[in-house]
Amino acid sequence: MDEYDLIDVTDGEETHSNPRNGETSGSLIDFFITKASMADRLETSTDLTTTSDHAIVCAHLRWDEGEGVKVSRKITGWDIDGLKSKEEEENYKKAQKEWKDKSLKRPVLDENSSEEDLQKEAEWMQRNFVNHLNRCCKKIKVCARSKRWWTAEIAENRKILGSIKRARKKGEASQQQVRRQRSNLRRMI
């Protein structure tokens, strides 16, 4: 726990008392750990009622107004495949030429280059390549469910599989045709 800066914030008090057969039995099985920096923000509550002889312990972190950092779950990327499409072929060639012209003026790094030279070149490449992509490519939002590998060809084959399945239900296609198309789609994916 020390390695991850975690601490035990269990209060050590009984979370539930239950009288049975005239005796009172207590329960102390709650265990809460949190980052040390957040320990003073943890609030627990055990006064929730249930029909069971078990107690519910509820914990939540308290945040002050305006505190915390909003983190976007979406990442901005670029539609490079869209730039490579036939419709964008002229823009793609233009983007390639612009990058070649810009990068040809840069020094060539080799085993004799210093760490400082390498760092400067990496920073230059990142800054300029991102700017270049922003100018040349359409920006896209990438989220956890994005599938960058999903191509128009896969989408088309998925539609074909759906139409064959519908035809199969009507008796217009065979199960063999469905299997064949499903196999093709899986192979593409």
C-alpha positions as MATLAB code, in Angstrom:
seq = 'MDEYDLIDVTDGEETHSNPRNGETSGSLIDFFITKASMADRLETSTDLTTTSDHAIVCAHLRWDEGEGVKVSRKITGWDIDGLKSKEEEENYKKAQKEWKDKSLKRPVLDENSSEEDLQKEAEWMQRNFVNHLNRCCKKIKVCARSKRWWTAEIAENRKILGSIKRARKKGEASQQQVRRQRSNLRRMI';
ca = [
       0.000    0.000    0.000;
       2.915    2.336    0.680;
       4.144    1.898   -2.884;
       0.878    3.365   -4.215;
       0.413    5.961   -1.428;
      -2.717    4.201   -0.120;
      -3.945    4.227    3.462;
      -6.578    2.323    5.422;
      -9.347    4.714    6.485;
     -11.510    2.138    8.287;
     -12.846    3.769   11.462;
     -12.655    0.617   13.620;
     -16.223    0.999   14.889;
     -18.961   -1.610   14.585;
     -20.909   -1.056   11.429;
     -23.876   -3.078   12.619;
     -25.215   -4.335   15.936;
     -27.765   -7.129   15.926;
     -29.531   -8.456   19.019;
     -30.045  -12.228   18.771;
     -31.353  -14.425   21.517;
     -30.889  -11.594   23.988;
     -27.214  -11.112   23.030;
     -25.830   -8.257   20.978;
     -23.404   -9.194   18.252;
     -21.387   -6.626   16.356;
     -19.994   -6.690   12.859;
     -16.747   -5.068   11.803;
     -15.913   -6.212    8.301;
     -15.702   -2.950    6.398;
     -12.401   -1.983    4.832;
     -11.777    1.231    2.935;
      -8.543    2.266    1.317;
      -7.879    5.470   -0.567;
      -5.048    7.707   -1.678;
      -3.573    9.477    1.346;
      -4.281   12.860   -0.247;
      -8.021   12.064   -0.391;
      -8.472   10.486    3.042;
     -10.023   13.571    4.615;
     -12.634   13.696    1.834;
     -14.007   10.171    2.383;
     -17.395   10.057    4.070;
     -19.038    6.825    5.183;
     -22.590    6.217    6.256;
     -24.006    3.137    8.004;
     -27.472    4.390    8.891;
     -29.108    2.944    5.798;
     -31.988    0.621    6.620;
     -32.507   -2.782    5.091;
     -34.755   -5.767    5.779;
     -31.665   -7.935    6.100;
     -29.514   -8.485    9.147;
     -26.608   -7.181    7.034;
     -25.650   -3.536    7.137;
     -24.911   -1.401    4.121;
     -21.886    0.816    4.329;
     -21.916    3.615    1.793;
     -18.801    5.644    1.027;
     -18.233    8.586   -1.272;
     -15.577   11.196   -1.868;
     -16.545   14.786   -1.160;
     -15.406   17.425   -3.669;
     -15.426   21.119   -2.977;
     -17.153   23.404   -5.486;
     -15.050   24.072   -8.579;
     -12.404   21.576   -7.543;
     -11.019   18.801   -9.654;
      -9.995   18.608  -13.254;
     -12.398   17.690  -16.019;
     -10.881   14.981  -18.148;
     -12.218   14.384  -21.613;
     -12.680   10.726  -22.448;
     -12.449   11.545  -26.145;
      -9.183   11.923  -27.942;
      -8.781   13.962  -31.067;
      -7.259   12.107  -33.968;
      -7.043   12.498  -37.712;
      -8.822   10.697  -40.523;
      -5.682    9.725  -42.429;
      -7.477    6.957  -44.332;
      -9.996    9.550  -45.530;
      -7.135   11.652  -46.863;
      -5.811    8.619  -48.746;
      -9.169    8.005  -50.464;
      -9.590    8.490  -54.204;
     -11.635   11.679  -53.661;
      -8.796   13.249  -51.662;
      -5.899   11.936  -53.785;
      -4.803   15.428  -54.875;
      -4.821   16.726  -51.280;
      -2.931   13.628  -50.128;
      -0.141   14.204  -52.659;
      -0.009   17.882  -51.725;
       0.265   16.978  -48.000;
       3.068   14.481  -48.739;
       4.995   17.083  -50.734;
       4.592   19.747  -48.032;
       5.901   17.377  -45.343;
       8.849   16.264  -47.494;
       9.788   19.884  -48.238;
       9.590   20.827  -44.565;
      11.464   17.784  -43.234;
      14.253   17.779  -45.842;
      15.764   20.867  -44.197;
      16.149   19.071  -40.871;
      19.469   17.578  -39.765;
      19.974   13.830  -40.090;
      20.535   12.158  -36.733;
      22.999    9.312  -36.334;
      24.844    7.481  -33.544;
      27.077   10.548  -33.018;
      24.120   12.843  -32.270;
      23.849   14.123  -28.728;
      20.914   13.502  -26.427;
      20.073   17.202  -26.672;
      19.955   17.001  -30.483;
      17.680   13.994  -30.287;
      15.365   15.751  -27.820;
      15.183   18.896  -29.974;
      14.400   16.849  -33.090;
      11.689   14.848  -31.295;
      10.044   18.062  -30.068;
      10.250   19.618  -33.543;
       8.732   16.522  -35.173;
       5.880   16.290  -32.704;
       5.009   19.991  -32.898;
       5.270   20.227  -36.683;
       3.678   16.888  -37.500;
       0.632   17.663  -35.342;
       0.317   21.088  -37.018;
       0.692   19.448  -40.433;
      -2.022   16.873  -39.675;
      -4.315   19.600  -38.344;
      -3.979   21.476  -41.649;
      -4.223   18.497  -44.005;
      -6.547   15.948  -42.374;
     -10.066   15.989  -41.072;
     -10.083   15.832  -37.260;
     -12.052   13.026  -35.660;
     -13.059   12.212  -32.103;
     -11.925    8.825  -30.882;
     -13.645    7.181  -27.933;
     -13.520    3.777  -26.274;
     -16.002    2.328  -28.776;
     -14.259    3.718  -31.850;
     -13.002    1.105  -34.259;
     -10.399    2.671  -36.493;
      -9.921   -0.645  -38.274;
     -13.589   -0.676  -39.380;
     -13.424    0.116  -43.082;
     -16.058    0.892  -45.705;
     -15.393   -2.549  -47.195;
     -16.199   -4.248  -43.874;
     -19.364   -2.150  -43.526;
     -20.465   -3.130  -47.041;
     -19.852   -6.837  -46.359;
     -21.817   -6.547  -43.108;
     -24.759   -5.115  -45.084;
     -24.499   -7.983  -47.571;
     -24.535  -10.509  -44.726;
     -27.680   -8.848  -43.318;
     -29.430   -8.989  -46.678;
     -28.522  -12.683  -47.122;
     -29.844  -13.437  -43.614;
     -33.126  -11.686  -44.443;
     -33.325  -13.621  -47.724;
     -32.684  -16.849  -45.782;
     -35.656  -16.140  -43.512;
     -37.832  -15.703  -46.616;
     -36.472  -18.938  -48.065;
     -34.640  -17.153  -50.894;
     -31.087  -18.029  -49.751;
     -29.416  -21.090  -48.278;
     -27.699  -21.526  -44.944;
     -24.499  -22.241  -46.909;
     -24.635  -18.720  -48.420;
     -25.044  -17.210  -44.938;
     -22.063  -19.221  -43.644;
     -19.908  -18.225  -46.605;
     -20.671  -14.504  -46.212;
     -20.213  -14.658  -42.414;
     -16.844  -16.326  -42.969;
     -15.817  -13.605  -45.446;
     -16.815  -10.877  -43.003;
     -14.930  -12.472  -40.114;
     -11.860  -12.886  -42.282;
     -11.956   -9.180  -43.162;
     -12.349   -8.135  -39.545;
];
